[in-house]
Amino acid sequence: MSGPHGEVALWRRTADDGAAVTELVVDGVFAMDDVDTSTERALATEALARVDGAELAVLVGGLGLGWTAASVLASPGVAEVVVVELEDALLRWAATGLLPGLPSISDPRLDLVAGDVACAFEPDRYDAVLLDVDNGPDFLVHGTNAGLYGAPGLARALAAVRPGGVLAIWSADPSPTLLARLAQLPDAVDAEQLVLPVERDGRVFEYAVLLVRRN
């Protein structure tokens, strides 16, 4: 399906073990599949494990195959989940139940919004902001997202978090540069990088979730 940044495709294939696999390809670039969804889910669970309180509001940048949003909805104390997705095709597929991680969007706490998450950073609006809009700062699906990982973009994302809340970013590789950048943001404390090894096709890949708390 054509989108503002090229063709967006949802592929279904059968793995060697007979399992059904869904792949998301954006403008010819492999974005993700659901062979292993542990790191997408960890983006949600690790961030929310660091947030205290109830009636939590969470912003998710990037819908993907729906695993992060579903994990946020399944977390205790979450009252509102706003998911901002650039590609209209993904929103349509979510509405028709085609995303394996989010087979239903009927939860009243869930709001799916079309647009650029960088335009959704309202100051002091959320308890957690989760970003999974690329394969990480060093492997962009959309080159226009580079500004999101620069110091000004990260500062705006952290400012959208209420004091005591958390900004979390998914990355296809560990990124010491991004970790240092997060640690240097105004009002940032407890910056950390979780390296998450995943075995696929006989190889071990290291993904990462980077987190920082707003003081």
Secondary structure as GFF3:
##gff-version 3
##sequence-region A 1 215
A	DSSP	beta_strand	2	3	.	.	.	ID=ss1
A	DSSP	beta_strand	6	14	.	.	.	ID=ss2
A	DSSP	beta_strand	20	26	.	.	.	ID=ss3
A	DSSP	beta_strand	29	33	.	.	.	ID=ss4
A	DSSP	alpha_helix	38	48	.	.	.	ID=ss5
A	DSSP	beta_strand	56	61	.	.	.	ID=ss6
A	DSSP	alpha_helix	67	73	.	.	.	ID=ss7
A	DSSP	beta_strand	78	85	.	.	.	ID=ss8
A	DSSP	alpha_helix	88	95	.	.	.	ID=ss9
A	DSSP	beta_strand	110	114	.	.	.	ID=ss10
A	DSSP	three_ten_helix	117	120	.	.	.	ID=ss11
A	DSSP	beta_strand	126	131	.	.	.	ID=ss12
A	DSSP	three_ten_helix	143	149	.	.	.	ID=ss13
A	DSSP	alpha_helix	151	159	.	.	.	ID=ss14
A	DSSP	beta_strand	161	171	.	.	.	ID=ss15
A	DSSP	alpha_helix	176	183	.	.	.	ID=ss16
A	DSSP	beta_strand	188	200	.	.	.	ID=ss17
A	DSSP	beta_strand	203	214	.	.	.	ID=ss18
###
